[in-house]
């Protein structure tokens, strides 16, 4: 259950990053409030997952999901530039996440 909560927390991290972008520096009230709500939920689920998953593993996976998710969302939704170098960087992050998961105690 902790791993499921951690993945959901990571997805919520992507969602709050996107809503923060939409808030235009917190100058738009609805996306700004949504950012705070999603952030709170994301941190709460991360905290829950840390009851059983080691700190280093949980935090690394949470931030990795957020980083790669924001990268993909930026390209797919916001029209950000795709380059081979950025794709390689994202692939390296994913490989690090896989290694972190494989090295975590069961």
C-alpha positions as CSV (number, residue, x, y, z in Angstrom):
1,X,0.0,0.0,0.0
2,X,2.9,2.4,0.8
3,X,4.2,2.1,-2.8
4,X,0.8,2.8,-4.3
5,X,0.6,5.9,-2.0
6,X,4.1,7.0,-3.1
7,X,3.2,6.7,-6.8
8,X,0.0,8.7,-6.3
9,X,2.0,11.3,-4.3
10,X,4.4,11.6,-7.3
11,X,1.5,12.0,-9.7
12,X,0.1,14.7,-7.5
13,X,3.5,16.4,-7.5
14,X,3.2,16.7,-11.3
15,X,-0.3,18.0,-10.9
16,X,0.7,20.7,-8.5
17,X,3.6,21.7,-10.5
18,X,1.3,22.1,-13.5
19,X,-1.3,24.1,-11.5
20,X,1.5,26.3,-10.2
21,X,2.5,27.1,-13.8
22,X,-1.1,27.9,-14.6
23,X,-1.3,30.2,-11.5
24,X,1.1,32.6,-13.2
25,X,3.2,33.3,-10.1
26,X,0.2,32.8,-7.8
27,X,-1.6,35.7,-9.5
28,X,-4.6,33.6,-10.6
29,X,-6.6,32.5,-7.5
30,X,-8.1,29.2,-8.7
31,X,-4.9,27.6,-9.9
32,X,-3.1,29.0,-6.9
33,X,-5.6,27.4,-4.5
34,X,-5.5,24.1,-6.5
35,X,-1.7,24.2,-6.2
36,X,-1.8,24.4,-2.4
37,X,-4.5,21.6,-2.2
38,X,-2.5,19.3,-4.5
39,X,0.7,20.1,-2.7
40,X,-0.8,19.2,0.7
41,X,-2.2,15.9,-0.7
42,X,1.1,15.0,-2.3
43,X,3.1,15.7,0.9
44,X,0.5,13.9,3.0
45,X,0.8,10.7,0.8
46,X,4.6,11.0,0.8
47,X,4.5,11.2,4.6
48,X,2.2,8.1,4.8
49,X,4.5,6.1,2.5
50,X,7.5,7.0,4.6
51,X,6.1,5.0,7.5
52,X,7.4,1.9,5.8
53,X,9.6,3.0,2.8
54,X,13.1,4.4,3.8
55,X,13.4,8.2,3.5
56,X,16.1,8.1,0.8
57,X,14.1,5.7,-1.4
58,X,10.7,7.4,-0.9
59,X,12.0,10.9,-1.5
60,X,14.0,10.0,-4.5
61,X,11.2,8.2,-6.2
62,X,8.7,11.0,-5.4
63,X,10.9,13.7,-6.8
64,X,11.8,11.5,-9.8
65,X,8.2,10.9,-10.7
66,X,7.7,14.6,-10.4
67,X,10.7,15.5,-12.5
68,X,10.0,13.1,-15.3
69,X,6.2,13.7,-15.2
70,X,6.7,17.5,-15.4
71,X,9.1,16.9,-18.3
72,X,6.6,14.8,-20.2
73,X,3.7,17.1,-19.3
74,X,5.7,20.2,-20.4
75,X,6.3,18.6,-23.8
76,X,2.8,17.1,-24.3
77,X,0.7,19.9,-23.0
78,X,2.7,23.1,-22.8
79,X,4.6,22.7,-26.1
80,X,8.0,22.7,-24.5
81,X,11.0,21.7,-26.6
82,X,11.9,18.0,-26.9
83,X,15.6,17.4,-27.4
84,X,17.6,14.2,-27.4
85,X,19.6,15.5,-24.5
86,X,16.5,16.1,-22.4
87,X,15.1,12.7,-23.3
88,X,18.4,11.0,-22.2
89,X,18.3,13.0,-18.9
90,X,14.8,11.8,-18.3
91,X,15.8,8.2,-19.1
92,X,18.7,8.4,-16.7
93,X,16.3,9.6,-14.0
94,X,13.9,6.7,-14.7
95,X,16.8,4.2,-14.6
96,X,17.8,5.7,-11.2
97,X,14.3,5.3,-9.9
98,X,14.2,1.6,-11.0
99,X,17.5,1.0,-9.3
100,X,16.3,2.7,-6.1
101,X,13.1,0.6,-6.1
102,X,15.1,-2.6,-6.7
103,X,17.5,-1.8,-3.9
104,X,14.7,-1.0,-1.4
105,X,13.9,-3.6,1.3
106,X,10.7,-5.5,0.5
